[in-house]
Amino acid sequence: MNSAVMSENRKKELTSLASTVFICMPVRRIDAGVLELVGRYRFNLEIGIDHYALDRFTPSHFAGLAEKLNRLGIAMTVHAPFHEIFPGAPDRLVREAAIARLDAAFDLMAAFAPRSVVMHLNHENRRFGFVADDWFAHIVPAIERYAGRSRGMGALLALENVYEESPRAMVRVLDALAGREVFHCVDVGHLNAFSETKLGDWLAATGPYVRQFHLHDNDGSGDAHGPIGSGTVRFDLVADFIGRMDVRPLITLEPHNEADIWRTLDGLERSGVVEALSRF
């Protein structure tokens, strides 16, 4: 559907669907216009606390924003900083910088009462493959640290894939932390663009740990963050997997502008994912 001519009636039809998912929204983009949009359509949000926001805004800004969003009565998840965040790095100084940045973000998260905290595993085989055991020895206690902080907020911690070529490192970490409320956020767009492992095989490997999905689309050539249905991501496989899950997963949509929010919701409705979720 052409988002430029999408009617208000169609938007109202999609609003009920919007209440069952989360829309990604970096803190730096949340202005009066976004707050009005969220209030009008009751969009649940995944709040992105990245390095831009941490450098630009004071703690009181985050607290005030959380208060405004909580007054709207919406549900929220939170996304931790991820740019150049390598808590498993062999270099001590790199690890310390990552922990400092993550700690600063986690200090702000509780005010948003998040259902989950999404954190990038940030494992790249070309970067860490030759020091895999060293990386593993550092990443596990780091993830356990933030799993504990997430539990303290009543949230689960979900590790997201980005440039991981295969699920091996993800599974190794998740297995090591089994029982500690550490789960997997499957980003299907990142898989389509960057992984050598197909979506179906990835889900087969990480399946028991999956509790969240990031849904967006691309043609496989890059991380376009297109609306659902605009690329080659196999959303039928996502729907089939959800249809066999024992627990309803959290679903975050990742459009980068308002028009694509509606195109993404329209695509979601047509993807089979909504029907799969209805069993919960």
Disulfide bonds with the S-S distance in Angstrom:
none
